[in-house]
Every structure is written in C-alpha cells, then in structure tokens.
Amino acid sequence: MTDNENNKGNRVVLVTGFGPFAGHPKNASWEAVKELKNSDLEDVCNVTMVTMEVPVAYESVSHLIPKLWLEHKPMLVVHIGVSGMANCLELECRAHGSGYNKLDVFQSLPIAENELLEDPGEVIETGINVKRICDELNCRDDSISSNDEGCRAVLSKDAGLYLCEYIFRKSLEIRSDNTIFVHVPDLNVYPATKSAKGLYHVIRLALEELDAAKN
C-alpha cells in the first residue's frame, strides 16, 4: 500500500441520506448519495467515502450518529435530506436543540423531554463556511458551474425541525466544525444525478476548507 493510500484511509467522509417517509417513497437524498458514491470523489479528494441510509426515525438517529462518529472518525460528515419546497440545493447553517414535535415514520417523538419543548431554543452553527461554498458553487464564471449542469445552492437558516434538523443537531453536538447538512430538491425538480453533481462540489469545497485550516 502506498503512502497516499494510507493517508486516504485516514481521511473519511461520512455521507448519510434518508430512507422513505410519507410523500417520498423514493427519498431523493438517498438516491443522490448512491449516485455520489459512484463518482470519482474519493480519488479526486483522496478520501474514503462511507455512506449510510438512515431511517426517518428519532431513536435510530440518536443511537446511530454517535456510533458512526466513533467507528469511522470522519474528517467530514455530510448529512443529506430532501425538501419538497426546495428548487435547488439548500445548505443549512444551524440546528436547534428543541422543538421536535413532528412524528417520525414509527409515529414516535424524541425520548429526551428537552427536545420536545415548543420553543426551538438555542442553536449550534456549523463551523464550515457554507455561505462561501454556496457563492463558489453559484459563480457562473467558475469552472465548478460549468461542470454541475446548472446546479445551484442557497444558504438556509431553517432546517425544518424534523429528522433533517435533528440529525444535523446530533452531529453538530459532536463536532460542529466538521459537519454540514444539505437539502436536495425532490426528484421531479433535480434528478439524483444532478443533485449528486452539486453535492460533489459542495463536499470538495468543504474538504478544501478543512485541509487549509490544518496548514
């Protein structure tokens, strides 16, 4: 094994998408993750990509996320969800600690009482500059835009107070400087291939930022 291959094994990017839920029998987030896994991102960015389909369930997220961080020790975690209101990629910048009152696919709510409070409460923000990533992705004169088939991105401060925001919050509580969340549009707005191409560049830009911070 070469030194480069050894280094690649230490550079893990964990990417999650969600499984089916009401109105989304085929979840666009997981479809995009599957397309992303088939890209050359691992070779281009010298990383190992670990992908996981996560059930739309609070208990599953609560148990799975700490376990994945501990097992894989990722340098970057990218959670992806679908938004029926999105018309492009939405990069979320923060997540609340409470206000999770929408039933999951098992008709359940979070176990922790503090997470059920009506007041969304305090927030944790990602330490990654997602605004810069949006700006670079949207720059028409940049080479990124010429490769993403018109995939656009916007900054969002409202992740929805459902499983998308919940999973984002759980990872932010572990390492906020290494976590991002991206909402993709439904498949009738962006096919999975288009979302995956946009996500490819989002991840590449996030990795560039993390690498630069080490130097």
Buried (B, 14 or more C-beta within 10 A) or exposed (E): EEEEEEEBEEBBBBBBBBBBBEEBEEBBBBBBBEBBBEBEBBEEBBBBBBBBBBBBBBBBBBEBBBEBBEEBEBBBBBBBBBBEEBEBBBBBBBBBBBBBEEEBBEEEBBEEEEBEBEEBEEBBEBBBBBEEBBBBBBEEEBEBBEEBEEBBBBBBEEBBBBBBBBBBBBBBBBBBEBBBBBBBBBBEBBBBBBBBBBBBBBBBBBBEBBEEEEE
